[in-house]
Amino acid sequence: MLNQIFKNKTVSITGATGFVGKHLTELLIDAGTNVEILTRQSMSSLPSNWQTRTTIVHGDLFSLNNFGQNSDYVFHLAVENFNKKLMTQINVIGTKKIVERLKDSAKIKKFIFLSSICVFGNRHKEKVISEEAICLPRNQYEKTKYEAEIFIRNQISLGFPAVIIRPSIIYGPGAKENNNFFRIVKAIKRGYFCFVGEQKSFYNIIYIHDVIRALLALAQTENSENNKIFSINEPIEWREFCVLVQKQLGLSNKIHTIPKAIAWPLSIVGSGFRYLKLPSPITYVAYKILTCPSVYGTKNAEFQLSGIEKIGHERGIAETINYMKSAGII
């Protein structure tokens, strides 16, 4: 078992109270890992088992105190993806701060940086976007994540034992209620969802528990592999995705298709509505997701993850929709 490799090891986690961080922290606690988390939250606001079974360092990326100094592994999951004014501060400068603090540590076996598949930018003219493809980040979030990657890769070239992992859209229990996956499931349930065009298109997503398995496995890579980028993604065709969602919702109604010639101008108008904080049937971002002909390749990651059991979408979607029901989201 992967988690048993981490038994009695010391693992430090930034962003532990976020979506991915919570799942990773819980799994490692159950595995008997000595978990250290960096947080600004008060002790009373943390889960009760964290209060007794983790080492809590109160601070942030700019007041690290002794965080990570005696760790075998450091998972850097902290990120700012909402407030544009803070993205450079957290995603770039904060990442540099923690790497500078830890790079001379003799104990650390691996620094794991969670980036994002979005650093590739708009490359949807290719059928498969390989892990070695040139990145063309567009917005502030994509640019700051890529800038952090460049810094870490420079440190790797100097001998720092780090690995960079780029997940696609992550879904699962505990995600923020306004996330992309939840909105789509709700639209399918209400009968609002439509396919766009007749061409084959893909939803580039990965289930949270498969992300955690990948993080733990890729933390074990040899240092000679550190210079590689590892994309993790389990693309699924939109029609197959909808079949799985409808099955869990107990629906059998036909999902209609809107021609691209109609959907595209609607998405432009809809984006304007969204900017004005008005409801819209489709935005340009949604249009691009629903018509994406590309998948993100995972060749480097697949080689390292061979033999690691995956949960996959059928079970992942079922568990996520059960969570949405229990949480009153649908």
C-alpha atoms as one frame of an Amber mdcrd trajectory, in Angstrom:
protein
   0.000   0.000   0.000   1.292   3.451  -0.965   0.290   5.091   2.280   2.250
   2.482   4.259   5.458   3.807   2.696   4.831   6.995   4.634   4.234   5.295
   7.990   6.422   6.897  10.673   7.801   9.363   8.110   7.492  13.101   8.696
   5.468  14.921   6.041   4.832  18.665   5.912   1.888  20.116   3.998   1.061
  23.662   2.931  -2.546  24.245   1.897  -3.664  21.422   4.190  -7.070  23.024
   4.770  -7.812  23.195   1.030  -9.622  20.582  -1.043  -6.607  18.444  -1.974
  -4.817  19.159   1.293  -7.653  17.857   3.466  -7.792  14.541   1.635  -4.011
  14.129   1.743  -3.800  15.033   5.431  -6.555  12.604   6.418  -5.008   9.734
   4.483  -1.559  10.311   5.974  -2.919  10.590   9.518  -4.661   7.237   9.055
  -1.394   5.772   7.708   0.484   6.666  10.876   2.510   9.468   9.299   3.906
  12.295  11.395   2.023  15.120   9.697   2.958  18.778  10.047   0.676  21.469
   8.610   1.173  25.179   8.063  -1.986  27.167   8.698  -3.322  30.539   9.780
  -6.485  28.974  11.145  -7.121  28.721  14.857  -6.708  25.371  16.565 -10.429
  25.166  17.362 -11.409  25.536  13.691  -9.432  22.450  12.634 -10.818  18.889
  12.660 -10.540  17.336  16.114  -8.255  14.516  14.971  -5.880  17.067  13.434
  -5.622  18.834  16.788  -4.324  15.696  18.470  -2.558  13.846  15.647  -0.707
  16.537  13.672   1.947  19.125  14.425   0.374  22.493  13.732   2.642  25.387
  12.769   0.769  28.667  12.886   1.973  30.883  10.080   2.038  31.239   6.300
   4.535  31.170   3.444   6.025  34.408   4.724   6.287  33.343   8.367   7.336
  29.711   8.142   8.997  29.484  11.568  10.520  25.952  11.632   8.028  24.452
   9.212   9.466  21.612   7.115  12.922  21.724   8.655  12.838  18.119   9.869
  10.598  16.595   7.218  11.173  13.714   4.836   8.624  15.069   2.353   7.048
  18.482   1.798   3.845  18.802  -0.230   3.392  22.388  -1.382  -0.326  22.644
  -2.128  -1.002  26.249  -1.031  -2.368  28.330  -3.892  -4.282  31.505  -4.690
  -6.657  31.053  -7.621  -9.300  33.671  -6.896  -7.807  37.023  -5.854  -5.693
  38.323  -8.748  -3.958  40.836  -6.492  -2.569  38.011  -4.351  -1.646  35.503
  -7.053   1.920  36.687  -7.584   2.432  37.077  -3.846   1.246  33.554  -2.960
   1.876  31.482  -6.078   5.274  32.882  -7.018   6.921  34.743  -4.136   5.492
  32.396  -1.503   6.756  29.369  -3.417  10.206  30.929  -3.682  10.216  31.618
   0.056   9.539  28.029   1.076  11.974  26.563  -1.463  14.733  28.942  -0.353
  14.089  27.914   3.240  14.229  24.177   2.532  16.727  23.806  -0.304  19.705
  23.236   1.995  17.934  20.678   4.176  19.900  17.443   4.348  16.874  15.406
   5.426  14.274  16.250   2.802  13.777  13.445   0.290  11.314  15.229  -1.986
   9.541  18.565  -2.369   6.275  18.010  -4.246   4.841  21.046  -6.024   1.215
  20.877  -7.146   0.910  22.991 -10.275  -1.950  22.814 -12.805  -2.621  21.550
 -16.302  -3.861  25.056 -17.103  -0.274  26.326 -17.535  -0.453  24.918 -21.076
  -2.929  27.671 -21.923  -5.066  27.403 -25.035  -3.496  24.541 -27.020  -6.725
  22.891 -28.133  -5.711  22.439 -31.765  -3.754  19.327 -30.782  -5.349  15.936
 -30.146  -2.887  15.104 -27.384  -1.064  17.785 -25.394   2.102  16.081 -24.219
   3.833  16.811 -20.931   6.712  18.328 -22.926   4.471  20.721 -24.899   5.340
  24.409 -24.748   3.301  26.291 -22.152   1.289  29.306 -23.303  -0.287  30.635
 -20.087  -2.869  33.343 -20.665  -4.389  34.677 -17.449  -2.816  35.747 -14.181
  -3.366  32.427 -12.436  -1.810  30.395 -15.260   1.141  32.773 -15.547   1.933
  32.718 -11.831   1.757  28.916 -11.602   4.088  28.637 -14.581   6.499  31.197
 -13.155   6.678  29.131  -9.960   7.374  26.028 -12.056  10.278  27.746 -13.821
  11.811  28.719 -10.492  11.504  25.181  -9.121  12.994  23.652 -12.270  15.976
  25.961 -11.914  16.398  24.755  -8.339  16.126  21.132  -9.504  18.994  21.761
 -11.921  21.033  22.850  -8.882  20.283  19.615  -7.048  17.076  20.389  -5.140
  14.997  17.161  -4.884  11.664  18.392  -6.201   8.959  17.136  -8.519   6.271
  19.127 -10.370   2.804  17.638 -10.838   0.110  19.112 -13.083  -3.400  17.786
 -12.438  -6.352  18.477 -14.691  -9.711  19.538 -13.166 -10.003  17.766  -9.818
 -13.428  16.653  -8.606 -14.690  14.777  -5.587 -16.305  15.035  -2.150 -15.415
  18.211  -0.296 -14.798  20.430  -3.321 -16.068  24.001  -3.273 -19.761  24.127
  -4.078 -19.335  26.510  -7.029 -16.743  24.342  -8.782 -17.001  23.381 -12.439
 -17.928  19.726 -11.854 -20.745  20.459  -9.393 -22.273  23.083 -11.697 -22.344
  20.631 -14.591 -23.960  17.880 -12.493 -26.624  20.331 -11.313 -27.285  21.424
 -14.902 -27.736  17.792 -15.991 -30.112  17.157 -13.091 -32.234  20.193 -13.969
 -32.298  19.363 -17.674 -30.320  22.460 -18.652 -27.244  20.714 -19.982 -26.643
  20.366 -23.725 -23.858  18.990 -25.863 -22.214  21.471 -28.208 -21.660  20.237
 -31.768 -21.443  16.685 -33.058 -17.669  16.282 -32.851 -16.015  14.096 -30.198
 -14.968  16.259 -27.265 -13.426  15.524 -23.900 -13.738  16.547 -20.261 -10.223
  16.562 -18.772 -10.815  15.631 -15.143  -9.414  13.403 -12.405 -10.955  12.078
  -9.200  -9.522  13.436  -5.939  -8.529  10.030  -4.553  -6.619   9.276  -7.756
  -4.842  12.617  -7.346  -3.775  11.671  -3.814  -2.488   8.295  -5.004  -0.503
  10.031  -7.739   0.985  12.562  -5.320   2.180   9.828  -2.985   3.548   7.664
  -5.794   5.334  10.498  -7.594   6.922  11.561  -4.312   8.843   8.281  -4.588
  10.407   9.024  -7.989  14.170   8.834  -8.336  15.900  12.209  -8.298  17.079
  11.554 -11.853  13.421  11.917 -12.878  12.949  15.297 -11.164  13.481  17.272
 -14.358  10.356  15.715 -15.863   6.904  17.230 -15.668   4.140  14.847 -14.593
   0.637  15.560 -15.869  -2.132  13.573 -14.197  -5.424  13.366 -16.038  -8.189
  10.869 -16.789 -10.021  12.338 -19.786 -13.526  11.160 -20.514 -15.710  11.818
 -23.554 -18.592  14.136 -22.713 -21.280  11.693 -23.759 -19.790   8.939 -21.615
 -19.524  11.349 -18.686 -23.199  12.281 -18.966 -24.237   8.615 -19.078 -22.421
   8.013 -15.764 -23.928  11.119 -14.155 -27.463  10.321 -15.331 -27.099   6.784
 -13.994 -26.311   8.102 -10.509 -29.121  10.654 -10.681 -31.663   8.090 -11.884
 -32.299   9.988 -15.120 -32.885   8.665 -18.610 -33.934  11.792 -20.521 -32.198
  12.592 -23.798 -29.575  15.320 -23.679 -29.917  17.572 -26.713 -27.185  19.024
 -28.890 -26.750  22.695 -29.800 -24.904  23.437 -33.059 -21.581  25.202 -32.528
 -22.727  27.985 -34.854 -25.445  28.845 -32.324 -23.568  28.030 -29.106 -20.548
  30.202 -29.880 -22.371  33.584 -30.180 -24.549  32.629 -27.192 -21.392  32.047
 -25.152 -20.045  35.500 -26.000 -23.298  37.143 -24.907 -23.452  34.859 -21.861
 -19.972  35.898 -20.777 -21.125  39.495 -20.837 -24.083  38.565 -18.646 -21.786
  36.746 -16.235 -19.489  39.797 -16.078 -22.538  41.838 -15.062 -23.345  39.125
 -12.488 -26.463  38.103 -14.383 -27.480  34.476 -15.056 -26.447  33.081 -18.424
 -27.077  29.715 -20.149 -23.490  29.367 -21.377 -20.241  31.329 -21.124 -17.244
  31.328 -23.412 -15.258  29.338 -20.848 -18.009  26.706 -20.729 -18.132  26.634
 -24.522 -14.392  25.917 -24.698 -14.677  23.117 -22.119 -17.644  21.497 -23.882
 -15.964  21.588 -27.302 -12.447  20.591 -26.234 -11.103  18.060 -28.777  -7.843
  17.575 -26.887  -6.648  15.393 -24.048  -3.657  16.090 -21.836  -1.099  13.334
 -22.192   0.245  11.572 -19.104   3.071   9.435 -20.518   5.662  10.403 -17.874
   3.203   9.929 -15.034   1.813   6.642 -16.373   5.276   5.109 -16.380   5.751
   6.012 -12.721   2.193   5.068 -11.729   2.112   1.672 -13.420   0.798  -0.866
 -10.939  -0.945   1.773  -8.818  -4.642   0.936  -8.569  -6.985   3.698  -9.734
 -10.505   4.373  -8.576 -11.601   5.821 -11.912 -14.650   7.773 -12.988 -17.483
   5.277 -12.502 -16.822   4.984  -8.783 -15.495   8.542  -8.489 -18.626  10.079
 -10.005 -20.857   7.844  -7.861 -19.065   8.841  -4.650 -19.102  12.506  -5.590
 -22.806  12.579  -6.433 -23.603  10.731  -3.189 -21.664  13.435  -1.377 -23.541
  16.172  -3.240 -26.833  14.593  -2.187 -25.825  14.237   1.471 -24.492  17.816
   1.541 -27.715  19.200   0.037 -25.928  20.466  -3.082 -28.388  18.619  -5.318
